[in-house]
Structure formats: structure tokens, C-alpha cells
Amino acid sequence: MSSAALSAAKTQLRSLIKQRLKDVSKESISQQSQVVFESLRSFRPYIDAKRVGIYLAMPGGELQTDPLVRHALQSGKQVFVPYLHKSGLSKGQGPARIMDMVSLADVADYESLVPDKWGIPSVEEATVNKRQRSLGELDGDIASDAALDLILMPGVAFDEDPETGLVRRLGHGKGFYDYFLHRYALKAAARGATSDHGGPSALLLYALGLREQWLAPTPDGHLDISVPVEPHDQPLDGLFLGDGQVKLATDQGRVKPS
């Protein structure tokens, strides 16, 4: 499939899922978010993680992470959340805005975040220099950048490749996570540490989704609709769904966590 065709397929799928999510009530989102929280709090990779990247959710249309952020902070984990900033790259060299992940000090710090125009709690630029970061684009000592243990990511749609067992994710189309993970992997490689599947060292990637975002196969295993993927699209180690399902990658290049 050509690049143009892939882009068109992604746009079409985003539109389809957006329409599907319009019918999901706030009560259902709240219930599904609680189900995922209960699944994660007993999940060994999450329990063992000391530094966790967690997305901060929009008020509607996606699985809420407020209980997770609070639990992680109260459990003594160091929590990192997305921070978007100008890249400093010249036109044509890369995106104008990129994502890093910066630390929260505690629950009070989290509660002080101000919602942006999408209603997402956001880190203010004036506070960034007081926070630890996961990559070196922001001002500060690169040597002090924090290596994350796992990231809990959002997405628009998800499925499982019937041939490889990989869990696939369709993002919102801005490329913030893809570019972040690419840069993170380059940094890990420069330090001589990469994972078995070529990604960032010791970094596990899990997505959280509502059941309406899962593209379920037919009884014969066929996908009527599937997530279009490009070479830069990062497969996931697993996916937690609001109906209680936990999809873990089963490809041979990965160790399936218990």
C-alpha cells in the first residue's frame, strides 16, 4: 500500500472510531477506566516499575487515567507525563512541536496542572526547568535524563496482527509518541542498551483503550477492519481494554510478561 493510501486509510479509521465513541456515555467511560485501573494495579510490570510515563486524558472519548496517576504517585513511583514544546528543528528537518515526558512531584503538583484547550491537564512551561525529563531537548543536564520503565499510551484504535501476534495502535495522527519513541530508542542505542525487539532499553509500551476502540476479529480470525501500519509505527507490548481484556504481544521476539 502506498504512503498516500495508508494515510487515507488511517484518516478513514479515525473518523469511524470517532463516530463510534460519540455514543459512549461518561458513565461507561468511568466504569471502563476503573476496570483497567484494577487490572493494572495487579500487573507485575506496573508493580515493579519505578518510573512510569502516563498520558493525561481528555475529558471524554478515551480511557481516563486519573486513578492511575494518583495510585502511581501514592505508591512511590516517579510519574512522567507528556509535555509538548517547540522542537528547535529547521523546517524540513522534523516536526515543529515534539513531545517529551517530565516528572510530577506529587499529587498536589498533579492537581495544580491547568487544562489546555482540549481539557487535558498540562504542565506549564514555567515549571519545566524544575522537573526531571526523559529526553535531552529541554534545557538541563542530559546526563540526568531519566530512563522510564514503562509507558501507558493512548490511541484511537487497536488490533492484533493475526500473523505475528503484535498489538497494533492507531494514534491521533500528530506523531508525538512515534517521534518520542524513535528519539528515545536512539538515545538508548547511543548508550549501548537496546531491547530484544529493537526498541528502547527496558521500556515497556502498553496502551489503554475503551472496548469500542478494539477492532475485534471475526470468528474465523479475519479482520474486517484493521489498523494500517507504516514502518515507523511502534508495536505495543500489550493493551488493556475497558471490558477487562488484556492483550499481550505474542511475537517470538518478545518475552511475554507474567
DRENDO-1510 file (C-alpha; in Angstrom, 1 decimal, always signed):
<recs>
REC; n; res; u; v; w
REC; 1; MET; +0.0; +0.0; +0.0 .
REC; 2; SER; +1.3; +3.4; -0.9 .
REC; 3; SER; +2.0; +6.1; +1.6 .
REC; 4; ALA; -0.9; +8.1; +0.4 .
REC; 5; ALA; -3.2; +5.1; +0.6 .
REC; 6; LEU; -2.0; +4.3; +4.1 .
REC; 7; SER; -2.6; +7.9; +5.2 .
REC; 8; ALA; -6.1; +7.8; +3.7 .
REC; 9; ALA; -6.9; +4.5; +5.5 .
REC; 10; LYS; -5.8; +5.9; +8.8 .
REC; 11; THR; -7.9; +9.0; +8.4 .
REC; 12; GLN; -10.9; +6.9; +7.5 .
REC; 13; LEU; -10.5; +4.6; +10.5 .
REC; 14; ARG; -10.0; +7.6; +12.9 .
REC; 15; SER; -13.3; +9.0; +11.6 .
REC; 16; LEU; -15.1; +5.7; +12.1 .
REC; 17; ILE; -13.9; +5.3; +15.7 .
REC; 18; LYS; -14.7; +8.9; +16.4 .
REC; 19; GLN; -18.3; +8.3; +15.4 .
REC; 20; ARG; -18.4; +5.1; +17.5 .
REC; 21; LEU; -17.1; +6.9; +20.6 .
REC; 22; LYS; -19.8; +9.6; +20.3 .
REC; 23; ASP; -22.3; +7.0; +21.6 .
REC; 24; VAL; -20.2; +6.0; +24.7 .
REC; 25; SER; -21.6; +7.6; +27.8 .
REC; 26; LYS; -19.5; +9.2; +30.6 .
REC; 27; GLU; -20.7; +6.5; +32.9 .
REC; 28; SER; -19.4; +3.8; +30.6 .
REC; 29; ILE; -16.0; +5.5; +30.3 .
REC; 30; SER; -15.8; +5.9; +34.0 .
REC; 31; GLN; -16.7; +2.2; +34.6 .
REC; 32; GLN; -14.2; +1.0; +31.9 .
REC; 33; SER; -11.5; +3.2; +33.3 .
REC; 34; GLN; -12.0; +1.6; +36.7 .
REC; 35; VAL; -11.8; -1.9; +35.2 .
REC; 36; VAL; -8.4; -1.0; +33.6 .
REC; 37; PHE; -7.2; +0.5; +36.8 .
REC; 38; GLU; -8.0; -2.7; +38.7 .
REC; 39; SER; -6.2; -4.8; +36.0 .
REC; 40; LEU; -3.1; -2.6; +36.0 .
REC; 41; ARG; -2.6; -2.3; +39.8 .
REC; 42; SER; -2.1; -6.1; +40.0 .
REC; 43; PHE; +0.0; -6.3; +36.8 .
REC; 44; ARG; +3.6; -7.3; +37.6 .
REC; 45; PRO; +5.4; -4.9; +35.1 .
REC; 46; TYR; +3.4; -2.0; +36.6 .
REC; 47; ILE; +4.0; -3.1; +40.2 .
REC; 48; ASP; +7.8; -3.4; +39.5 .
REC; 49; ALA; +8.1; -0.1; +37.6 .
REC; 50; LYS; +9.8; +2.7; +39.4 .
REC; 51; ARG; +9.4; +5.4; +36.6 .
REC; 52; VAL; +6.2; +5.3; +34.7 .
REC; 53; GLY; +5.1; +7.5; +31.8 .
REC; 54; ILE; +1.3; +8.1; +31.8 .
REC; 55; TYR; -0.8; +10.1; +29.4 .
REC; 56; LEU; -3.3; +12.6; +30.8 .
REC; 57; ALA; -6.7; +12.0; +29.3 .
REC; 58; MET; -9.2; +14.3; +27.5 .
REC; 59; PRO; -12.4; +14.7; +29.5 .
REC; 60; GLY; -14.3; +12.4; +27.1 .
REC; 61; GLY; -13.8; +9.9; +24.3 .
REC; 62; GLU; -10.9; +8.0; +25.8 .
REC; 63; LEU; -10.0; +5.9; +28.9 .
REC; 64; GLN; -9.4; +8.1; +31.9 .
REC; 65; THR; -6.0; +7.9; +33.7 .
REC; 66; ASP; -6.7; +10.0; +36.9 .
REC; 67; PRO; -6.9; +6.9; +39.2 .
REC; 68; LEU; -3.7; +5.5; +37.7 .
REC; 69; VAL; -1.7; +8.8; +38.1 .
REC; 70; ARG; -2.9; +9.1; +41.7 .
REC; 71; HIS; -2.2; +5.5; +42.6 .
REC; 72; ALA; +1.3; +5.6; +41.0 .
REC; 73; LEU; +2.3; +8.7; +42.9 .
REC; 74; GLN; +0.9; +7.4; +46.2 .
REC; 75; SER; +2.7; +4.2; +45.6 .
REC; 76; GLY; +6.1; +6.0; +45.5 .
REC; 77; LYS; +6.6; +5.7; +41.8 .
REC; 78; GLN; +8.0; +8.6; +39.8 .
REC; 79; VAL; +5.4; +9.6; +37.3 .
REC; 80; PHE; +6.2; +11.3; +34.0 .
REC; 81; VAL; +3.6; +13.0; +31.8 .
REC; 82; PRO; +3.6; +14.4; +28.3 .
REC; 83; TYR; +4.9; +17.9; +27.7 .
REC; 84; LEU; +4.7; +19.4; +24.2 .
REC; 85; HIS; +7.3; +22.0; +23.2 .
REC; 86; LYS; +8.9; +23.6; +20.1 .
REC; 87; SER; +11.5; +21.3; +18.6 .
REC; 88; GLY; +14.0; +23.9; +17.6 .
REC; 89; LEU; +14.4; +22.0; +14.3 .
REC; 90; SER; +14.6; +23.8; +11.0 .
REC; 91; LYS; +11.7; +23.5; +8.5 .
REC; 92; GLY; +12.1; +20.2; +6.7 .
REC; 93; GLN; +14.3; +18.6; +9.4 .
REC; 94; GLY; +11.5; +17.4; +11.6 .
REC; 95; PRO; +8.2; +18.4; +13.3 .
REC; 96; ALA; +7.8; +21.9; +14.7 .
REC; 97; ARG; +6.5; +20.6; +18.0 .
REC; 98; ILE; +7.6; +17.4; +19.8 .
REC; 99; MET; +6.8; +15.6; +23.0 .
REC; 100; ASP; +9.0; +14.9; +26.0 .
REC; 101; MET; +7.9; +13.4; +29.3 .
REC; 102; VAL; +8.5; +15.3; +32.5 .
REC; 103; SER; +8.1; +14.4; +36.1 .
REC; 104; LEU; +5.4; +15.2; +38.6 .
REC; 105; ALA; +6.5; +15.9; +42.2 .
REC; 106; ASP; +3.4; +14.6; +44.0 .
REC; 107; VAL; -0.4; +14.5; +43.9 .
REC; 108; ALA; -0.6; +18.2; +44.8 .
REC; 109; ASP; +1.6; +19.0; +41.8 .
REC; 110; TYR; -0.6; +16.9; +39.6 .
REC; 111; GLU; -3.7; +18.6; +40.9 .
REC; 112; SER; -2.2; +22.0; +40.1 .
REC; 113; LEU; -1.9; +21.3; +36.3 .
REC; 114; VAL; -4.1; +23.6; +34.2 .
REC; 115; PRO; -6.3; +22.1; +31.5 .
REC; 116; ASP; -5.4; +23.1; +27.9 .
REC; 117; LYS; -7.9; +23.8; +25.1 .
REC; 118; TRP; -8.7; +20.1; +24.8 .
REC; 119; GLY; -9.3; +19.8; +28.6 .
REC; 120; ILE; -6.1; +17.9; +29.2 .
REC; 121; PRO; -4.2; +18.7; +32.4 .
REC; 122; SER; -0.9; +20.3; +31.1 .
REC; 123; VAL; +2.5; +21.1; +32.5 .
REC; 124; GLU; +3.2; +24.9; +32.4 .
REC; 125; GLU; +6.3; +25.9; +30.6 .
REC; 126; ALA; +7.5; +28.0; +33.6 .
REC; 127; THR; +7.7; +24.8; +35.8 .
REC; 128; VAL; +9.6; +22.6; +33.3 .
REC; 129; ASN; +13.1; +23.5; +34.5 .
REC; 130; LYS; +12.2; +22.2; +38.0 .
REC; 131; ARG; +11.2; +18.8; +36.6 .
REC; 132; GLN; +13.2; +15.8; +35.6 .
REC; 133; ARG; +12.8; +14.9; +32.0 .
REC; 134; SER; +13.2; +11.7; +29.9 .
REC; 135; LEU; +15.0; +13.2; +26.9 .
REC; 136; GLY; +17.5; +15.9; +26.2 .
REC; 137; GLU; +15.8; +18.5; +24.1 .
REC; 138; LEU; +14.8; +20.6; +27.1 .
REC; 139; ASP; +17.3; +22.8; +28.9 .
REC; 140; GLY; +19.3; +20.9; +31.5 .
REC; 141; ASP; +21.9; +18.3; +32.1 .
REC; 142; ILE; +21.4; +15.5; +29.5 .
REC; 143; ALA; +23.3; +13.1; +31.9 .
REC; 144; SER; +20.4; +13.5; +34.4 .
REC; 145; ASP; +17.7; +12.4; +31.9 .
REC; 146; ALA; +15.5; +9.6; +33.4 .
REC; 147; ALA; +15.1; +6.2; +31.8 .
REC; 148; LEU; +11.5; +5.1; +32.0 .
REC; 149; ASP; +10.4; +1.6; +32.9 .
REC; 150; LEU; +7.1; +1.6; +31.1 .
REC; 151; ILE; +4.7; +4.0; +29.3 .
REC; 152; LEU; +0.9; +3.9; +29.3 .
REC; 153; MET; -0.2; +5.3; +26.0 .
REC; 154; PRO; -3.5; +6.5; +24.5 .
REC; 155; GLY; -4.7; +5.7; +21.0 .
REC; 156; VAL; -7.7; +5.8; +18.6 .
REC; 157; ALA; -7.9; +2.2; +17.5 .
REC; 158; PHE; -6.2; -1.1; +18.3 .
REC; 159; ASP; -6.0; -4.6; +16.9 .
REC; 160; GLU; -3.8; -7.7; +16.9 .
REC; 161; ASP; -1.9; -8.8; +13.8 .
REC; 162; PRO; -3.3; -12.3; +13.2 .
REC; 163; GLU; +0.0; -13.4; +11.7 .
REC; 164; THR; +2.6; -12.0; +14.2 .
REC; 165; GLY; +0.5; -11.5; +17.4 .
REC; 166; LEU; +1.7; -7.9; +17.6 .
REC; 167; VAL; -0.7; -5.4; +19.2 .
REC; 168; ARG; -1.1; -2.5; +16.8 .
REC; 169; ARG; -2.1; +1.1; +17.6 .
REC; 170; LEU; -3.5; +3.9; +15.6 .
REC; 171; GLY; -2.7; +7.3; +17.1 .
REC; 172; HIS; -4.3; +10.6; +16.7 .
REC; 173; GLY; -2.1; +11.5; +13.7 .
REC; 174; LYS; +0.2; +14.0; +15.2 .
REC; 175; GLY; +3.1; +11.5; +15.6 .
REC; 176; PHE; +4.1; +12.8; +19.0 .
REC; 177; TYR; +4.5; +9.3; +20.5 .
REC; 178; ASP; +6.1; +7.8; +17.4 .
REC; 179; TYR; +8.8; +10.5; +17.3 .
REC; 180; PHE; +9.3; +10.4; +21.0 .
REC; 181; LEU; +9.9; +6.6; +20.9 .
REC; 182; HIS; +12.2; +7.0; +17.9 .
REC; 183; ARG; +14.3; +9.6; +19.8 .
REC; 184; TYR; +14.2; +7.5; +23.0 .
REC; 185; ALA; +15.5; +4.4; +21.1 .
REC; 186; LEU; +18.3; +6.4; +19.5 .
REC; 187; LYS; +19.4; +7.6; +22.9 .
REC; 188; ALA; +19.3; +4.1; +24.4 .
REC; 189; ALA; +21.3; +2.8; +21.4 .
REC; 190; ALA; +23.9; +5.5; +21.9 .
REC; 191; ARG; +24.3; +4.3; +25.5 .
REC; 192; GLY; +24.7; +0.7; +24.2 .
REC; 193; ALA; +21.5; -0.5; +25.5 .
REC; 194; THR; +18.6; -1.8; +23.4 .
REC; 195; SER; +15.8; -4.2; +24.0 .
REC; 196; ASP; +15.3; -7.6; +22.3 .
REC; 197; HIS; +12.8; -6.2; +19.8 .
REC; 198; GLY; +15.0; -3.2; +18.8 .
REC; 199; GLY; +13.1; -0.6; +20.9 .
REC; 200; PRO; +14.2; +1.5; +23.8 .
REC; 201; SER; +16.1; -0.4; +26.5 .
REC; 202; ALA; +14.0; -1.7; +29.4 .
REC; 203; LEU; +11.0; +0.4; +28.2 .
REC; 204; LEU; +7.7; -1.5; +28.0 .
REC; 205; LEU; +4.9; +0.0; +26.0 .
REC; 206; TYR; +1.3; -0.6; +26.9 .
REC; 207; ALA; -1.8; +1.2; +25.6 .
REC; 208; LEU; -5.1; +1.8; +27.4 .
REC; 209; GLY; -8.4; +1.7; +25.4 .
REC; 210; LEU; -12.1; +1.5; +25.6 .
REC; 211; ARG; -13.7; -1.6; +24.3 .
REC; 212; GLU; -15.2; +0.4; +21.5 .
REC; 213; GLN; -11.6; +1.1; +20.2 .
REC; 214; TRP; -10.8; -2.6; +19.8 .
REC; 215; LEU; -11.1; -4.0; +16.3 .
REC; 216; ALA; -12.2; -7.5; +17.0 .
REC; 217; PRO; -11.6; -10.3; +14.5 .
REC; 218; THR; -14.5; -12.4; +13.1 .
REC; 219; PRO; -14.9; -16.0; +14.4 .
REC; 220; ASP; -12.6; -17.3; +11.7 .
REC; 221; GLY; -9.9; -14.8; +12.8 .
REC; 222; HIS; -10.3; -12.4; +9.9 .
REC; 223; LEU; -10.1; -8.7; +10.5 .
REC; 224; ASP; -12.9; -6.8; +8.6 .
REC; 225; ILE; -11.2; -3.6; +9.6 .
REC; 226; SER; -7.6; -3.4; +10.6 .
REC; 227; VAL; -5.1; -0.8; +11.9 .
REC; 228; PRO; -3.0; +0.4; +8.9 .
REC; 229; VAL; +0.7; +0.4; +9.8 .
REC; 230; GLU; +3.8; +2.0; +8.5 .
REC; 231; PRO; +7.5; +1.2; +9.2 .
REC; 232; HIS; +7.8; +3.9; +11.9 .
REC; 233; ASP; +4.6; +2.7; +13.8 .
REC; 234; GLN; +5.7; +1.2; +17.1 .
REC; 235; PRO; +4.1; -2.1; +18.1 .
REC; 236; LEU; +3.0; -2.5; +21.6 .
REC; 237; ASP; +3.9; -4.9; +24.4 .
REC; 238; GLY; +0.3; -5.0; +25.4 .
REC; 239; LEU; -3.1; -3.4; +25.6 .
REC; 240; PHE; -5.6; -3.0; +28.5 .
REC; 241; LEU; -9.2; -2.7; +27.5 .
REC; 242; GLY; -12.2; -1.4; +29.4 .
REC; 243; ASP; -14.0; -4.7; +29.2 .
REC; 244; GLY; -11.3; -6.5; +31.2 .
REC; 245; GLN; -9.4; -7.9; +28.3 .
REC; 246; VAL; -5.6; -7.7; +28.4 .
REC; 247; LYS; -3.9; -8.3; +25.1 .
REC; 248; LEU; -0.2; -9.1; +25.4 .
REC; 249; ALA; +2.2; -9.3; +22.4 .
REC; 250; THR; +2.9; -12.9; +21.5 .
REC; 251; ASP; +5.6; -12.5; +18.8 .
REC; 252; GLN; +8.7; -14.6; +19.3 .
REC; 253; GLY; +11.0; -11.7; +19.7 .
REC; 254; ARG; +9.4; -10.6; +22.9 .
REC; 255; VAL; +9.2; -12.1; +26.4 .
REC; 256; LYS; +5.6; -12.2; +27.5 .
REC; 257; PRO; +5.3; -10.7; +31.0 .
REC; 258; SER; +3.5; -12.6; +33.7 .
</recs>
